Amino acid sequence: MWVKICGISSEVDALVAVGMGADAVGFVFAPSPRQVTPGLVRDIVRRLPAEIVTVGVFRDQSPEQVIDIALESGVQAVQLHGHETPSDARIIRPKVQALIVAFPAGSRSIERFDEYEADVMMLDAASPGSGQVFDWSLAASVPSGRRWILAGGLTPENVGSAIAAVQPWGVDVSSGVESAPGVKDPRLVRSFIRAARDAGAQMERRAPDSSSPLFDWFEDA
């Protein structure tokens, strides 16, 4: 189970997430209580192990701005979390190592995912960053055979149930492991990752094809 801790706003929180076993850390470059600067992120990224996937999160920013910030900050992947179009995504994709495109659960736009030429889909609540849980049955709208990440109101208490219910490729959390907006709680981060890993192990035991290339994304990053 691939685990991303998002909304990182300090080196301390990034190192805590990495130390607790996260696969990826996310930095928000869009307006948000967790918004960070490219310079700060660049300094953090330089101190992280090479195998940690660093993700820049953007919302309704121009492709040119996204590319400039991604290159300046040094993040490996870009996550588009607004109303970006497939044409926007196709401009960005060649400039980064990987592209994640987020959709609100139940959105008809999910049907157009392949047009974005992205590596991974994210399914989130209608209001990103709100900490709201959506109806997990809406995950049935994800096209078969696609990598996808579950987000939206996940916590250490519910992530295991969420994984068991919808069997995503990965999970993403921000407010669910915070003591205050933008401040991660090490105990919650540890509990979340442990619960996600346990649920992921159960899922793999039920899925004999879990070693397929679907699970190899960013293995060599």
Rosetta blueprint (number, residue, H / E / L):
1 M L
2 W E
3 V E
4 K E
5 I E
6 C L
7 G L
8 I L
9 S L
10 S L
11 E H
12 V H
13 D H
14 A H
15 L H
16 V H
17 A H
18 V H
19 G H
20 M L
21 G L
22 A L
23 D L
24 A E
25 V E
26 G E
27 F E
28 V E
29 F L
30 A L
31 P L
32 S L
33 P L
34 R L
35 Q E
36 V L
37 T L
38 P H
39 G H
40 L H
41 V H
42 R H
43 D H
44 I H
45 V H
46 R L
47 R L
48 L L
49 P L
50 A L
51 E L
52 I L
53 V E
54 T E
55 V E
56 G E
57 V E
58 F E
59 R L
60 D L
61 Q L
62 S L
63 P H
64 E H
65 Q H
66 V H
67 I H
68 D H
69 I H
70 A H
71 L H
72 E H
73 S H
74 G L
75 V L
76 Q L
77 A E
78 V E
79 Q E
80 L E
81 H L
82 G L
83 H L
84 E L
85 T L
86 P H
87 S H
88 D H
89 A H
90 R H
91 I H
92 I H
93 R H
94 P H
95 K H
96 V L
97 Q L
98 A E
99 L E
100 I E
101 V E
102 A E
103 F E
104 P E
105 A L
106 G L
107 S L
108 R H
109 S H
110 I H
111 E H
112 R H
113 F H
114 D H
115 E H
116 Y H
117 E L
118 A L
119 D L
120 V E
121 M E
122 M E
123 L E
124 D E
125 A L
126 A L
127 S L
128 P L
129 G L
130 S L
131 G L
132 Q L
133 V L
134 F L
135 D L
136 W H
137 S H
138 L H
139 A H
140 A H
141 S H
142 V L
143 P L
144 S L
145 G L
146 R L
147 R L
148 W E
149 I E
150 L E
151 A L
152 G L
153 G L
154 L L
155 T L
156 P L
157 E L
158 N L
159 V H
160 G H
161 S H
162 A H
163 I H
164 A H
165 A H
166 V H
167 Q L
168 P L
169 W L
170 G E
171 V E
172 D E
173 V E
174 S L
175 S H
176 G H
177 V H
178 E E
179 S E
180 A E
181 P L
182 G L
183 V E
184 K E
185 D L
186 P H
187 R H
188 L H
189 V H
190 R H
191 S H
192 F H
193 I H
194 R H
195 A H
196 A H
197 R H
198 D H
199 A H
200 G H
201 A H
202 Q H
203 M H
204 E H
205 R H
206 R H
207 A L
208 P L
209 D L
210 S L
211 S L
212 S L
213 P H
214 L H
215 F H
216 D L
217 W L
218 F L
219 E L
220 D L
221 A L
